[in-house]
Amino acid sequence: MTKIVFFRSGGAYYGFEEQGHTGYGEAGDDVLCAALSAMTMLIINTIEVAYASDVDYSVNEGATHIVVRSKAALPEFEEDERKRYAVSGLFLSYFYQLNDMIEEYYDYLDVEVKDVDYI
């Protein structure tokens, strides 16, 4: 099972942590894992390239542990309100997408939200 914990501060989503193998398919052929990886890289690339903002991330493929965070989603780090809304919106969209996926893949995914200051 893959557990995804979203980080939220003051109502704004600013990152997430993913840990564990989904177990939906064999390693290398797990379409659920591939979907998570693709969505994660889309978020990272959109923040870095399209929004020209910093995104902190680490990927440990061996331990299946990924952490993604962006200060650009939070008012104490980013003055541009539109950019904050866009970056936080990416994380929120991923949260909603995963919650939709849980309806079918509830044995393979677990999603929660932690209200915590930027770490």
Backbone as JSON Lines, residues from 0, in Angstrom:
{"i":0,"aa":"M","n":[0.85,-1.19,0.0],"ca":[0.0,0.0,0.0],"c":[0.89,1.24,0.0]}
{"i":1,"aa":"T","n":[0.46,2.24,-0.76],"ca":[1.14,3.52,-0.76],"c":[0.34,4.47,0.11]}
{"i":2,"aa":"K","n":[1.03,5.1,1.04],"ca":[0.42,6.09,1.92],"c":[0.89,7.46,1.47]}
{"i":3,"aa":"I","n":[-0.07,8.36,1.25],"ca":[0.24,9.72,0.83],"c":[-0.3,10.66,1.9]}
{"i":4,"aa":"V","n":[0.6,11.46,2.48],"ca":[0.24,12.44,3.5],"c":[0.46,13.82,2.9]}
{"i":5,"aa":"F","n":[-0.6,14.62,2.85],"ca":[-0.51,15.98,2.35],"c":[-0.24,16.93,3.49]}
{"i":6,"aa":"F","n":[0.59,17.94,3.22],"ca":[0.91,18.97,4.2],"c":[0.08,20.21,3.88]}
{"i":7,"aa":"R","n":[-0.54,20.76,4.92],"ca":[-1.39,21.94,4.78],"c":[-1.07,22.91,5.9]}
{"i":8,"aa":"S","n":[-1.02,24.19,5.56],"ca":[-0.77,25.24,6.55],"c":[-1.71,26.4,6.26]}
{"i":9,"aa":"G","n":[-2.49,26.79,7.24],"ca":[-3.42,27.9,7.06],"c":[-4.42,27.64,5.94]}
{"i":10,"aa":"G","n":[-4.76,26.39,5.71],"ca":[-5.71,26.03,4.66],"c":[-5.08,25.81,3.3]}
{"i":11,"aa":"A","n":[-3.8,26.15,3.14],"ca":[-3.12,26.0,1.85],"c":[-2.31,24.7,1.84]}
{"i":12,"aa":"Y","n":[-2.53,23.91,0.8],"ca":[-1.75,22.69,0.61],"c":[-0.4,23.08,0.03]}
{"i":13,"aa":"Y","n":[0.69,22.61,0.62],"ca":[2.02,23.0,0.14],"c":[2.93,21.81,-0.15]}
{"i":14,"aa":"G","n":[2.45,20.59,-0.01],"ca":[3.3,19.45,-0.32],"c":[2.68,18.14,0.09]}
{"i":15,"aa":"F","n":[3.47,17.07,-0.1],"ca":[3.01,15.74,0.27],"c":[4.21,14.81,0.42]}
{"i":16,"aa":"E","n":[3.95,13.69,1.05],"ca":[4.94,12.63,1.23],"c":[4.26,11.32,0.82]}
{"i":17,"aa":"E","n":[4.94,10.55,-0.03],"ca":[4.44,9.25,-0.46],"c":[5.4,8.18,0.02]}
{"i":18,"aa":"Q","n":[4.84,7.1,0.53],"ca":[5.71,6.03,1.0],"c":[5.04,4.67,0.77]}
{"i":19,"aa":"G","n":[5.84,3.73,0.29],"ca":[5.39,2.36,0.13],"c":[5.0,2.0,-1.29]}
{"i":20,"aa":"H","n":[5.08,0.72,-1.59],"ca":[4.66,0.18,-2.89],"c":[3.15,-0.01,-2.88]}
{"i":21,"aa":"T","n":[2.5,0.29,-3.99],"ca":[1.06,0.09,-4.04],"c":[0.7,-1.39,-3.95]}
{"i":22,"aa":"G","n":[1.51,-2.24,-4.58],"ca":[1.22,-3.67,-4.59],"c":[0.12,-4.05,-5.56]}
{"i":23,"aa":"Y","n":[-0.26,-3.13,-6.42],"ca":[-1.33,-3.4,-7.38],"c":[-0.86,-4.37,-8.48]}
{"i":24,"aa":"G","n":[0.41,-4.24,-8.86],"ca":[0.98,-5.1,-9.91],"c":[2.41,-5.45,-9.59]}
{"i":25,"aa":"E","n":[3.01,-6.24,-10.44],"ca":[4.42,-6.61,-10.28],"c":[5.3,-5.37,-10.44]}
{"i":26,"aa":"A","n":[6.43,-5.36,-9.74],"ca":[7.37,-4.26,-9.86],"c":[7.75,-4.09,-11.34]}
{"i":27,"aa":"G","n":[7.68,-2.86,-11.81],"ca":[7.97,-2.57,-13.2],"c":[6.73,-2.6,-14.1]}
{"i":28,"aa":"D","n":[5.67,-3.25,-13.64],"ca":[4.43,-3.34,-14.41],"c":[3.22,-2.83,-13.61]}
{"i":29,"aa":"D","n":[3.46,-2.1,-12.56],"ca":[2.4,-1.62,-11.68],"c":[1.85,-0.31,-12.25]}
{"i":30,"aa":"V","n":[0.69,-0.37,-12.9],"ca":[0.13,0.82,-13.54],"c":[-0.3,1.87,-12.51]}
{"i":31,"aa":"L","n":[-0.69,1.44,-11.33],"ca":[-1.09,2.39,-10.29],"c":[0.14,3.17,-9.81]}
{"i":32,"aa":"C","n":[1.23,2.48,-9.62],"ca":[2.48,3.14,-9.23],"c":[2.94,4.09,-10.33]}
{"i":33,"aa":"A","n":[2.81,3.67,-11.57],"ca":[3.2,4.52,-12.7],"c":[2.35,5.79,-12.74]}
{"i":34,"aa":"A","n":[1.06,5.67,-12.45],"ca":[0.17,6.83,-12.43],"c":[0.6,7.81,-11.34]}
{"i":35,"aa":"L","n":[0.91,7.3,-10.15],"ca":[1.36,8.17,-9.05],"c":[2.65,8.89,-9.43]}
{"i":36,"aa":"S","n":[3.58,8.15,-10.02],"ca":[4.86,8.74,-10.43],"c":[4.65,9.84,-11.47]}
{"i":37,"aa":"A","n":[3.8,9.58,-12.44],"ca":[3.55,10.57,-13.49],"c":[2.91,11.83,-12.92]}
{"i":38,"aa":"M","n":[1.93,11.66,-12.04],"ca":[1.28,12.83,-11.45],"c":[2.26,13.61,-10.58]}
{"i":39,"aa":"T","n":[3.11,12.92,-9.84],"ca":[4.09,13.58,-8.99],"c":[5.07,14.41,-9.83]}
{"i":40,"aa":"M","n":[5.57,13.83,-10.92],"ca":[6.51,14.56,-11.77],"c":[5.83,15.73,-12.48]}
{"i":41,"aa":"L","n":[4.56,15.59,-12.82],"ca":[3.81,16.7,-13.42],"c":[3.77,17.87,-12.44]}
{"i":42,"aa":"I","n":[3.5,17.6,-11.18],"ca":[3.45,18.66,-10.17],"c":[4.81,19.33,-10.02]}
{"i":43,"aa":"I","n":[5.86,18.54,-9.9],"ca":[7.21,19.09,-9.74],"c":[7.58,19.95,-10.94]}
{"i":44,"aa":"N","n":[7.39,19.43,-12.14],"ca":[7.76,20.17,-13.35],"c":[6.91,21.42,-13.55]}
{"i":45,"aa":"T","n":[5.64,21.36,-13.22],"ca":[4.77,22.54,-13.37],"c":[5.21,23.65,-12.43]}
{"i":46,"aa":"I","n":[5.49,23.31,-11.19],"ca":[5.93,24.33,-10.23],"c":[7.26,24.94,-10.67]}
{"i":47,"aa":"E","n":[8.21,24.07,-11.05],"ca":[9.55,24.57,-11.43],"c":[9.55,25.34,-12.74]}
{"i":48,"aa":"V","n":[8.91,24.79,-13.76],"ca":[9.02,25.36,-15.09],"c":[7.9,26.36,-15.39]}
{"i":49,"aa":"A","n":[6.66,25.95,-15.28],"ca":[5.55,26.82,-15.65],"c":[5.37,27.99,-14.68]}
{"i":50,"aa":"Y","n":[5.58,27.72,-13.38],"ca":[5.39,28.76,-12.38],"c":[6.7,29.4,-11.92]}
{"i":51,"aa":"A","n":[7.83,28.93,-12.46],"ca":[9.15,29.47,-12.13],"c":[9.34,29.64,-10.62]}
{"i":52,"aa":"S","n":[8.98,28.6,-9.88],"ca":[9.09,28.62,-8.43],"c":[9.93,27.44,-7.95]}
{"i":53,"aa":"D","n":[10.47,27.61,-6.78],"ca":[11.26,26.53,-6.19],"c":[10.35,25.45,-5.66]}
{"i":54,"aa":"V","n":[10.78,24.23,-5.82],"ca":[10.1,23.08,-5.24],"c":[11.17,22.17,-4.66]}
{"i":55,"aa":"D","n":[11.01,21.83,-3.4],"ca":[11.93,20.92,-2.74],"c":[11.37,19.52,-2.88]}
{"i":56,"aa":"Y","n":[12.19,18.59,-3.36],"ca":[11.72,17.21,-3.47],"c":[12.88,16.25,-3.32]}
{"i":57,"aa":"S","n":[12.55,15.09,-2.82],"ca":[13.52,14.0,-2.75],"c":[12.8,12.72,-3.15]}
{"i":58,"aa":"V","n":[13.52,11.9,-3.91],"ca":[12.97,10.63,-4.39],"c":[13.95,9.54,-4.02]}
{"i":59,"aa":"N","n":[13.5,8.6,-3.21],"ca":[14.29,7.43,-2.87],"c":[13.55,6.22,-3.43]}
{"i":60,"aa":"E","n":[13.91,5.83,-4.66],"ca":[13.19,4.76,-5.33],"c":[13.31,3.43,-4.61]}
{"i":61,"aa":"G","n":[14.47,3.17,-4.04],"ca":[14.68,1.9,-3.34],"c":[13.75,1.75,-2.15]}
{"i":62,"aa":"A","n":[13.54,2.83,-1.43],"ca":[12.67,2.79,-0.25],"c":[11.25,3.23,-0.59]}
{"i":63,"aa":"T","n":[11.0,3.53,-1.85],"ca":[9.73,4.09,-2.3],"c":[9.24,5.19,-1.36]}
{"i":64,"aa":"H","n":[10.07,6.21,-1.25],"ca":[9.77,7.34,-0.38],"c":[10.0,8.62,-1.17]}
{"i":65,"aa":"I","n":[8.96,9.42,-1.31],"ca":[9.02,10.67,-2.06],"c":[8.46,11.79,-1.18]}
{"i":66,"aa":"V","n":[9.17,12.91,-1.15],"ca":[8.69,14.09,-0.44],"c":[8.75,15.27,-1.41]}
{"i":67,"aa":"V","n":[7.65,16.01,-1.52],"ca":[7.56,17.18,-2.38],"c":[6.95,18.31,-1.57]}
{"i":68,"aa":"R","n":[7.63,19.48,-1.58],"ca":[7.13,20.65,-0.87],"c":[7.48,21.91,-1.66]}
{"i":69,"aa":"S","n":[6.61,22.91,-1.58],"ca":[6.91,24.19,-2.22],"c":[6.45,25.34,-1.34]}
{"i":70,"aa":"K","n":[7.41,26.19,-0.99],"ca":[7.11,27.38,-0.2],"c":[6.23,28.36,-0.98]}
{"i":71,"aa":"A","n":[6.23,28.24,-2.3],"ca":[5.48,29.17,-3.14],"c":[3.98,29.1,-2.89]}
{"i":72,"aa":"A","n":[3.51,28.08,-2.19],"ca":[2.08,27.95,-1.88],"c":[1.68,28.74,-0.64]}
{"i":73,"aa":"L","n":[2.65,29.3,0.06],"ca":[2.37,29.91,1.37],"c":[2.67,31.4,1.38]}
{"i":74,"aa":"P","n":[1.78,32.19,2.0],"ca":[1.93,33.65,1.98],"c":[3.18,34.15,2.69]}
{"i":75,"aa":"E","n":[3.69,33.43,3.66],"ca":[4.89,33.9,4.35],"c":[6.16,33.77,3.51]}
{"i":76,"aa":"F","n":[6.06,33.06,2.37],"ca":[7.21,32.86,1.49],"c":[7.02,33.43,0.09]}
{"i":77,"aa":"E","n":[5.78,33.61,-0.34],"ca":[5.48,34.07,-1.71],"c":[4.49,35.22,-1.66]}
{"i":78,"aa":"E","n":[4.89,36.37,-2.23],"ca":[4.03,37.56,-2.23],"c":[2.93,37.48,-3.28]}
{"i":79,"aa":"D","n":[3.22,36.86,-4.41],"ca":[2.28,36.81,-5.53],"c":[1.12,35.88,-5.21]}
{"i":80,"aa":"E","n":[-0.05,36.47,-4.98],"ca":[-1.23,35.7,-4.58],"c":[-1.65,34.69,-5.65]}
{"i":81,"aa":"R","n":[-1.54,35.07,-6.91],"ca":[-1.91,34.15,-7.99],"c":[-1.0,32.93,-8.03]}
{"i":82,"aa":"K","n":[0.28,33.18,-7.83],"ca":[1.23,32.06,-7.84],"c":[0.95,31.14,-6.65]}
{"i":83,"aa":"R","n":[0.7,31.71,-5.48],"ca":[0.37,30.88,-4.3],"c":[-0.85,30.03,-4.57]}
{"i":84,"aa":"Y","n":[-1.88,30.64,-5.14],"ca":[-3.12,29.93,-5.44],"c":[-2.86,28.8,-6.45]}
{"i":85,"aa":"A","n":[-2.06,29.07,-7.46],"ca":[-1.77,28.07,-8.49],"c":[-0.98,26.9,-7.92]}
{"i":86,"aa":"V","n":[0.05,27.19,-7.15],"ca":[0.88,26.12,-6.59],"c":[0.09,25.29,-5.59]}
{"i":87,"aa":"S","n":[-0.6,25.94,-4.69],"ca":[-1.42,25.21,-3.72],"c":[-2.51,24.41,-4.44]}
{"i":88,"aa":"G","n":[-3.05,24.99,-5.51],"ca":[-4.08,24.31,-6.28],"c":[-3.6,23.02,-6.91]}
{"i":89,"aa":"L","n":[-2.33,22.98,-7.32],"ca":[-1.78,21.73,-7.86],"c":[-1.81,20.63,-6.8]}
{"i":90,"aa":"F","n":[-1.36,20.97,-5.6],"ca":[-1.37,19.98,-4.53],"c":[-2.79,19.55,-4.16]}
{"i":91,"aa":"L","n":[-3.69,20.53,-4.12],"ca":[-5.09,20.23,-3.81],"c":[-5.71,19.34,-4.89]}
{"i":92,"aa":"S","n":[-5.39,19.61,-6.14],"ca":[-5.9,18.79,-7.24],"c":[-5.42,17.35,-7.13]}
{"i":93,"aa":"Y","n":[-4.16,17.17,-6.77],"ca":[-3.62,15.82,-6.58],"c":[-4.35,15.12,-5.44]}
{"i":94,"aa":"F","n":[-4.6,15.85,-4.36],"ca":[-5.35,15.3,-3.24],"c":[-6.72,14.8,-3.69]}
{"i":95,"aa":"Y","n":[-7.44,15.62,-4.45],"ca":[-8.77,15.23,-4.93],"c":[-8.69,14.05,-5.91]}
{"i":96,"aa":"Q","n":[-7.69,14.08,-6.78],"ca":[-7.54,12.98,-7.74],"c":[-7.3,11.66,-6.99]}
{"i":97,"aa":"L","n":[-6.45,11.69,-5.99],"ca":[-6.17,10.46,-5.22],"c":[-7.41,9.99,-4.48]}
{"i":98,"aa":"N","n":[-8.2,10.92,-3.95],"ca":[-9.42,10.52,-3.27],"c":[-10.42,9.88,-4.24]}
{"i":99,"aa":"D","n":[-10.46,10.34,-5.46],"ca":[-11.28,9.67,-6.48],"c":[-10.75,8.28,-6.76]}
{"i":100,"aa":"M","n":[-9.45,8.14,-6.84],"ca":[-8.84,6.84,-7.14],"c":[-9.05,5.83,-6.02]}
{"i":101,"aa":"I","n":[-9.14,6.32,-4.79],"ca":[-9.32,5.43,-3.65],"c":[-10.63,4.64,-3.77]}
{"i":102,"aa":"E","n":[-11.62,5.22,-4.42],"ca":[-12.89,4.51,-4.58],"c":[-12.69,3.16,-5.26]}
{"i":103,"aa":"E","n":[-11.75,3.09,-6.2],"ca":[-11.47,1.83,-6.9],"c":[-10.27,1.09,-6.33]}
{"i":104,"aa":"Y","n":[-9.3,1.82,-5.82],"ca":[-8.04,1.21,-5.38],"c":[-7.84,1.32,-3.87]}
{"i":105,"aa":"Y","n":[-8.91,1.18,-3.1],"ca":[-8.85,1.37,-1.65],"c":[-7.9,0.4,-0.95]}
{"i":106,"aa":"D","n":[-7.62,-0.74,-1.54],"ca":[-6.67,-1.68,-0.93],"c":[-5.22,-1.3,-1.18]}
{"i":107,"aa":"Y","n":[-4.99,-0.3,-2.03],"ca":[-3.64,0.02,-2.46],"c":[-3.19,1.44,-2.12]}
{"i":108,"aa":"L","n":[-4.14,2.3,-1.74],"ca":[-3.83,3.71,-1.46],"c":[-4.44,4.14,-0.13]}
{"i":109,"aa":"D","n":[-3.71,5.01,0.56],"ca":[-4.21,5.63,1.78],"c":[-3.81,7.1,1.72]}
{"i":110,"aa":"V","n":[-4.75,8.01,1.94],"ca":[-4.49,9.44,1.83],"c":[-4.95,10.12,3.11]}
{"i":111,"aa":"E","n":[-4.11,11.02,3.61],"ca":[-4.49,11.83,4.77],"c":[-3.9,13.22,4.64]}
{"i":112,"aa":"V","n":[-4.35,14.13,5.49],"ca":[-3.88,15.51,5.5],"c":[-3.36,15.82,6.89]}
{"i":113,"aa":"K","n":[-2.2,16.47,6.94],"ca":[-1.63,16.96,8.2],"c":[-1.54,18.47,8.15]}
{"i":114,"aa":"D","n":[-2.12,19.11,9.15],"ca":[-1.97,20.55,9.28],"c":[-0.69,20.8,10.04]}
{"i":115,"aa":"V","n":[0.3,21.34,9.32],"ca":[1.62,21.53,9.91],"c":[2.31,22.68,9.18]}
{"i":116,"aa":"D","n":[3.08,23.49,9.92],"ca":[3.86,24.56,9.29],"c":[4.89,23.95,8.35]}
{"i":117,"aa":"Y","n":[5.37,24.76,7.42],"ca":[6.33,24.3,6.43],"c":[7.51,23.64,7.13]}
{"i":118,"aa":"I","n":[7.79,22.41,6.72],"ca":[8.91,21.66,7.32],"c":[9.96,21.33,6.28]}
